[in-house]
Amino acid sequence: MLIEVVEEKKGMSIKPANRKAGTNAGSELKSNSILTIVLILVSSISTLLFPVPSIKKMIEKLSLNPILTAFHHHLMRWPELCLAAICLFLSIIWYLKNKNDHYMQWPIVGVLPSIIKNVHRVHDWSVENCQAFGCTIQAKGPIFCRWELLFTCDPRNVEYILKTNVTNFPKGEDYLEAFDVLGDGLFNVDSELWQIQRSMARKAFASNGFRGTMCRLSKKLVEEGLVPLLSNAARESSVVDLQDIFMRFTFDIIIIAIFGRDSKSLSAGFKDNELANSLDAVLDGIFSRHVSPRIWWKLCRLLGIGEERKLAKAWKTIDIHMAHYISLKKAEAIAGSEEADLMATYVNFQKESKDFSSNDKFLRDTALTFILAGRDTTGTTLTWFFYTLSKNPHAEAKILEELKKVSRKDSNVEQNSPWVFNSEDLKSLVYLHAALCEAMRLYPSPSLNRKGVLKEDVLPNGTVVKPGMMVITSAYAMARMECVWGKDCSEFKPERWIDEHGKLSPEPLTKFFTFGAGPRICLGKEMGFTVMKAAVAAVLFNFQVEVIEGQTICPKPSLVLSMKNGLMVKIKERVS
């Protein structure tokens, strides 16, 4: 509705523009309402320019309609506060609809509106902010909750936080609350308890028995599970979700590695797995806690609503499955079984050492930590790897050439189709290893690492951190910083991992910290490479993976960098 504001000698009157004199009362009220809101907004902006009495006079001159009468008393009593609140509210609404996606620090509510607006694309949003404001950003949440964070992808800061002064950046109480479902597992604990568990895990992962088991297990599941499933998809010319397949594949491997039991989720029909679905719900719930004020997600937990309701349900389901697996493993130990899986090793540790709790909760927390670490990171990396190869056929051709050189050493390749490689054959393949590293650089899983602050400190770039702050390091954002990786930082370029002599040239862990850095570096790194190389070699050598055009490929808003919509592909048998 168009409005004319006509100044008169004794005040201000409002007339409908281009209207006849017989306009009804409803239109008059609507006109007055619109003008009133406009004037309130203007007056609130001018709060800093004019004294409070001027604002009161302006309000007194307004022809308030019945809708605003109820607020008249408060406007007259605290005009500057009411107008500022209205201005803030309208500004936030404008911001949420505006195309400018950079974060903004608002009065009262802090950075919360920015997070709400961009949570669906939080990873790419973090990159945009770092490119605009620098590799280290500080932000605060609403004033009614303790929520102050520092986000950094500066390699100097990452090295200082994860390695140089790691003792000043523990997980902290806030981390334990957010990841409470993991209990006292290796990811959650600090200090002496962490050292004990770390030592125990190192012995388990380093044992020749477990390493040999993982090599045999990887080949077996590729040969008996992954390859037959893809062969069937090729025969039927069906479209399949490659991410779902890889997540099932890695889930089966990790359950066998930990408990010695095959969940058989990687089978024709793709039946739902209750435990796997519950793990997904837990990760979604934990991510929701990271992007919400603590007071909010705790209230949701108390009321049993939203993501907290799903998390609580998933937690119960996980506990039921963990209890079942642990009881079976303990029964096997009593019967004298000599299995080489991780849980059998831990049960034996409990018997032999007084450093470890003898109750089932310790085993449950340990097993769940390893499951989450092994399933999601490996499965998502394989998915992003094949997506990047589809965009870079020259890299695929180089890997295939390496695989063909290895296959020529065995005269039975043509007679045994499809062909599955031994893990020993893949260790020397430089370009395959480099391509996997490059995929993990661009699409790291996990993409974020959260720490607390014990004492006030100064980071290498000069930023001051204080106790109570949430410190987040981002490998995803770092991979896209030209100041770190050069002008070609966003390109898939395995060659950056190979020196002039054709040998692997590892980057510093503080530039490439997908597996962590410092004392907490991932113990399952070699196991992860073993599984990924076995899967990649078998799939590439035997099949062509065609990514379906037109689908939206983007990261899911999660701590684990999975694809939001999966990866739909068509599988064809490769003709040599």
C-alpha positions, 0 to 999 in steps of 0.5 A: 500500500502506498503511503504519503506522509504530509507535514503540517504546521502542528504535527504529522498526518498520514493519508492513503496515497491515490485513494478516495476519501471514502476508504474504510477504517480497516485500510486506515488501520493497516496504513497506520500499522505499516507506517508505525513499524517503519517509524519504529525501525527508523527511530531505533536506528537513530537511537544512537544519534538522538537523545531518549526524549526525542524518541519519546516525542516521536512515539507520542506523535504516532497514531497507534492502531489497536494492534500496537496499543498493548505495547504502548506502555512499554514503548513509553517506559523503555523506548530505547530498549524496545526499539533496539529489540525490534530493530535487532529482530528485523535486522536478523530477519533481513540477514536470514533472507540476504545473500551475504552468507558470511558470519556476523556477530550480533548483539545479544544473540551472537553468531547464532543466526549465522549458524542457523542460516548456514548449518546445512552447508557448514563445511563450505560456509567455514571455507568462505569465512576463512577465505574472507576473514583469515584462517582463524576466526573468533565468535561468541554465542548468545549472551545467555549461555557460555558459548565462545569458539575459535575456528582455525585452519592455520597450520601453525595454530594446528601444530601448536594445539595438537602437538606443541602444547597439546596438554593445554588443549584437552578434550574438556568437560564440554566435549565429554558432555557432547560425546557422552554416548562414547563413555570413557572410550579413547576419544573422550578421556584425557591425562593418565586414563588416556595414556593407559588406554592408548598404550593398550590400543597400540599393543593391540593394533601393532600385534602381528596377529591382528595385522595379519587378520586385517589383511586376510579379512580385507581380501575376503570381504572384497572377494566374497562381499563387495565384488559379487555385489557389484558384479550383480549390479553390473549384470542388472544394469541397476543404479546403486548408491555407492556410499551405502555399499561402502558404508556396509562394507566397512561396517562388516569389516569393523564388526568382524575386526572387533568382535569376530562376527559377520553382520552380513549387511553387505548382501543383496537386498540391502537390508536395514541394519539396526546397529548401523542406523543407530550409529548414524543417529548418534553422529547426527545428534552429536553434530547437532550439539556442536552447532547449538548452545549447550542450554538448548540441546540440554533442554531438548534432552530433558524434554525428549524432543528433536535430535536428542530424542533420536539420540537417546533411542539410538543409544539404547539400541547400541547398548543392547547390541554391545552387551550381546557381542560382549557377552558372546566374547566373554563366553568364548574367552572362558571356553578357551577361544584364541581369536585374534579380534580386538575384543578378545585382546581386550578381554585378555588384557582385563584378566592380566592387568589391574590397570583396566576396569573389569566391568563390561562398560569399559569394553562397551566404550572401547568397542563403540569408539573403534566402530565409529572410528573405523566404519565412517572414516573409511566408508566416506573416504572411499565414496569421495575417492570414486567421485573425484576419480570420475571428475579426473579420468587421467588419475584413474588411468594412472592407477589402472596402469599401476594395477595392470603392472602388478597383475601381469606378475600373476599368470592366473589373472585372466582365468580368475575373473574378477580379480582381487589383489593381495595386500602385499601387492598393493603396498608398493603402488605409489600413485594409488597411495598418493591418490588416496591421500589427495582424496582425504586431503580434499574430503577429510573424515573427520573434518573437524577436531574439537578441543577445550582450553585449560589455561589462557594462552597465545596461539602462534598467529597471536590469537588469545585463547581462554579457558571455556573456549571451544577450539575447532580445527578444520582440515576441510577448510585448510585444504582449500586455503591457497596460503597453505596448499597453493593456487591449485588447492581445490584441485584433485592432484595426487602428484603433489604427494610424489617427489621428482624421483617418483617416490612418496613425499608425505606432507607435514601432519599439521597440513594434512591431519586427517589422521590427527597429529601429535600424541593422539595421531590415529592408531588405525591409519595403516589398517585404514589404508589396507582396507581402502587399497584392497577395495579400490584396487578390486573395484577399479580393476574389474569395473567401470564406475559411472556417476549418474549425472544431475545429482546434487553432490555435497557434504552432509552437515556432520562431524563425519564428512559423508555425502548428504544424498549418497552417490548414485552410480552405474556399474559396468564390467571393465573390458581389458 
